[in-house]
């Protein structure tokens, strides 16, 4: 179970990115974070695995406050938290296999990895993961030679190599077209349902939120403005929608088009 | 700032002239530009004044340069006009410019305060023309000479363009027949030469005599005593191939025989036989050699090629020096990389902006690299030669210094432009600092580093050919030597090698770099 208590992040330039946010994520949840660009979604996710150090607050995960960890303890905690990024953040000029094996770095001894040596079990695990995501024939290509959807699958595979208990996904489908977006989210859903992985995912498209989430939180200007279950989000009212996305936001609803049921357009 | 300036300009131009037009013209005739300035066109006046002053300065210098030994303005000008007619053109343009200044002052004073402005396009063209013609004179540009003397240079140029006859040689052997002679004649002159089988020999008649001599008379005149006339017959020489007649005197110095001032060359007939009348030449040896009889030798020398062609010494030298050049470039690049790497991290803003101290180091390193880079490798080579002397090491040093600066800048820019995304992702997996550098940073900087390094290697090899010109070793050194010896064919070989190597390298480095970017 992950419990965020009074989390606040103020950047050096004085920007208040996350403002006193508290919420709880039970294990096995598929939590979706919604909100406008700049509402603090990315900062919130990065505070959890401490890519960004929070200014105040506690992040209690399995009884440990992640916000207070340093050095090796922090790295050991990070190993159990996978992360998927909007722009995939693969090393373009390394092979797919190397990119995926990167996920094992936290578990490996430093010096062998300097020579790109990984234990045989790790390599086997890498192939299994590649197969699971259906990209085993891309293993020896360079990451940059892959299409966007394939790159994101490599991103997921890298996170899976960590044997994560928690998966953070920072707008994982924002750089992909709707069909690919579904395929990537289905992979995440599989992990959630079959492996019981807790997933915290920020999303923009409301139809995707309605389709995949088990619970939802909404951020606006760093503040938590909405909290609801899957059922709540299906019955979300326009007023609630506007609290999150602002007065100017309109809701496009076109039930005839699968894959783009609802979309937020900023005007 | 700018708007304020234009405001002042506007204010000034709306005011009427301080002086009447005629006075402005007179003042500009005395001090060019003063009239314009007083007519409230201060900028225009300043431009005119400084243009005028600089033209006057240049003209005084050039006229004195053209007629250095003359005194007085009139003499100097007359002589300069006669020696270099281009001065007439310069003077005419200058006078036109001067007259224009006076007219312009008058008109500027007249229109001052009125909205219409005169744009000085014509005079700008005139001014540029004046400087252009002066530049032509200073540069000693002589298109006539370029065209007419081009023909004289053609043989040399054609040898540079196609030097390959010089690339091969045929080994030569000197085929020699001799006959002995004695001076002065005594009771037992040497016997005539014994005929030989298969080998050339000479038979001289008589076998003794006296060399030509000049005797100083008491009245100061010189009496010439021609030497003994000799009838020379040659046998067994290679038919139809030129034979040179040489002498070996008692001091064993050897010299060509000259008959009437020209070197004597004879062509044997189809049997290898020739005959020739020659006069015993002057002696260069002191009298003491003649006492008690001295032996001379007459030689018939025939140079023949034997065997197959082989590569010439020049070609071998060019190849050796070309290889040396490539290695100079390689070693310079190698040391350049090693030394540039630490600097590149210090000169990367994204790594150094953490605090004021590191930022200070950043600016310092950047500044030093920029200064080093702005000094030509040729200058560094001259400095290096002072320290370590002529040779490849000086060239390497010069290129290393320049490479550090150039690579340091390129590397640091590559570091500055890396994507933070992969670093973030690797950090998120729980990797430690070293692993993050190895997996997040290095894969990103290796391709540009390799690319820049190969590019630098390419440049260094091209530059090492130039650095050789000042004595930094390699093929450039050879090239200057051959050019100074007027051996244009050999120089042509060097030029060809440089061209081929540079072209090949260009291609190879482009190919390799393409794979890395």
Boltz contact constraints between the chains, C-beta under 6 A:
constraints:
  - contact:
      token1: [A, 49]
      token2: [B, 428]
      max_distance: 6.0
  - contact:
      token1: [A, 51]
      token2: [B, 424]
      max_distance: 6.0
  - contact:
      token1: [A, 51]
      token2: [B, 428]
      max_distance: 6.0
  - contact:
      token1: [A, 75]
      token2: [B, 430]
      max_distance: 6.0
  - contact:
      token1: [A, 78]
      token2: [B, 430]
      max_distance: 6.0
  - contact:
      token1: [A, 79]
      token2: [B, 430]
      max_distance: 6.0
  - contact:
      token1: [A, 83]
      token2: [B, 428]
      max_distance: 6.0
  - contact:
      token1: [A, 87]
      token2: [B, 421]
      max_distance: 6.0
  - contact:
      token1: [A, 89]
      token2: [B, 421]
      max_distance: 6.0
  - contact:
      token1: [A, 89]
      token2: [B, 422]
      max_distance: 6.0
  - contact:
      token1: [A, 89]
      token2: [B, 424]
      max_distance: 6.0
  - contact:
      token1: [A, 89]
      token2: [B, 425]
      max_distance: 6.0
  - contact:
      token1: [A, 91]
      token2: [B, 422]
      max_distance: 6.0
  - contact:
      token1: [A, 91]
      token2: [B, 443]
      max_distance: 6.0
  - contact:
      token1: [A, 93]
      token2: [B, 443]
      max_distance: 6.0
  - contact:
      token1: [A, 93]
      token2: [B, 447]
      max_distance: 6.0
  - contact:
      token1: [A, 94]
      token2: [B, 443]
      max_distance: 6.0
  - contact:
      token1: [A, 102]
      token2: [B, 426]
      max_distance: 6.0
  - contact:
      token1: [A, 102]
      token2: [B, 429]
      max_distance: 6.0
  - contact:
      token1: [A, 102]
      token2: [B, 439]
      max_distance: 6.0
  - contact:
      token1: [A, 103]
      token2: [B, 429]
      max_distance: 6.0
  - contact:
      token1: [A, 105]
      token2: [B, 429]
      max_distance: 6.0
  - contact:
      token1: [A, 105]
      token2: [B, 431]
      max_distance: 6.0
  - contact:
      token1: [A, 105]
      token2: [B, 435]
      max_distance: 6.0
  - contact:
      token1: [A, 106]
      token2: [B, 429]
      max_distance: 6.0
  - contact:
      token1: [A, 106]
      token2: [B, 430]
      max_distance: 6.0
  - contact:
      token1: [A, 106]
      token2: [B, 431]
      max_distance: 6.0
  - contact:
      token1: [A, 110]
      token2: [B, 434]
      max_distance: 6.0
  - contact:
      token1: [A, 113]
      token2: [B, 435]
      max_distance: 6.0
  - contact:
      token1: [A, 114]
      token2: [B, 438]
      max_distance: 6.0
  - contact:
      token1: [A, 162]
      token2: [B, 429]
      max_distance: 6.0
